[in-house]
Amino acid sequence: MMERYPLRYGNLILERNDFLMVKKYLQGGPGLEEYTHDNVLALLRENLQKAIIMDETNMPSEIIRLYSI
């Protein structure tokens, strides 16, 4: 079983476009499961259901976004 750590904001915080991109990757097909463990994908899906989705202008500055570097 994976060890869970508390999230600073209680849930994932994602910018709307990042959220849509992650969901698209999760629906991408069987290739994803070949490279990951099922429990990790299940945990990600669970966290996405509870995620806080924000517009880019409202994102806290300490949140790292996809492709932000």
VOGU-3710 file (C-alpha; in Angstrom, 3 decimals, decimal comma):
1> mmeryplryg> 0,000/0,000/0,000  1,249/3,457/-0,848  1,936/5,854/1,975  -0,206/8,978/1,727  0,975/12,387/2,762  -1,413/15,218/3,654  -1,818/17,863/0,989  -1,212/21,466/1,971  -4,588/22,602/0,624  -6,435/19,376/1,450
11> nlilerndfl> -6,921/18,508/-2,236  -4,982/18,803/-5,446  -5,105/22,260/-6,980  -4,962/22,344/-10,751  -5,318/25,043/-13,348  -8,227/24,222/-15,666  -6,075/23,417/-18,742  -3,679/21,263/-16,697  -6,650/19,351/-15,271  -8,028/18,671/-18,755
21> mvkkylqggp> -4,595/17,547/-19,976  -4,144/15,072/-17,114  -7,649/13,670/-17,672  -6,891/13,285/-21,392  -3,681/11,374/-20,619  -5,573/9,077/-18,240  -8,035/8,237/-21,026  -5,183/7,728/-23,504  -5,349/3,973/-23,688  -3,758/0,786/-22,448
31> gleeythdnv> -0,165/1,978/-22,871  -0,361/4,015/-19,683  -1,125/0,993/-17,507  1,881/-0,848/-18,910  4,252/1,722/-17,409  2,580/2,404/-14,089  1,072/0,555/-11,184  -2,701/0,314/-11,110  -2,881/1,620/-7,543  -1,073/4,816/-8,571
41> lallrenlqk> -3,569/5,474/-11,365  -6,480/4,730/-9,040  -5,077/7,173/-6,473  -4,634/9,848/-9,152  -8,196/9,349/-10,405  -9,503/9,576/-6,833  -7,573/12,791/-6,194  -8,732/14,306/-9,488  -12,355/13,775/-8,492  -11,758/15,913/-5,390
51> aiimdetnmp> -9,380/18,406/-7,022  -9,825/22,140/-6,792  -9,898/23,512/-10,345  -8,913/27,166/-10,778  -8,514/29,675/-13,561  -4,965/30,737/-14,329  -5,455/34,198/-12,814  -6,547/32,743/-9,446  -3,799/30,137/-9,059  -1,712/30,465/-5,863
61> seiirlysi> 1,877/31,407/-6,743  3,347/28,416/-4,875  1,485/25,855/-7,011  3,655/24,287/-9,704  1,870/23,832/-13,011  2,527/21,486/-15,898  5,271/22,818/-18,190  5,882/25,770/-15,871  9,669/25,643/-16,088
//
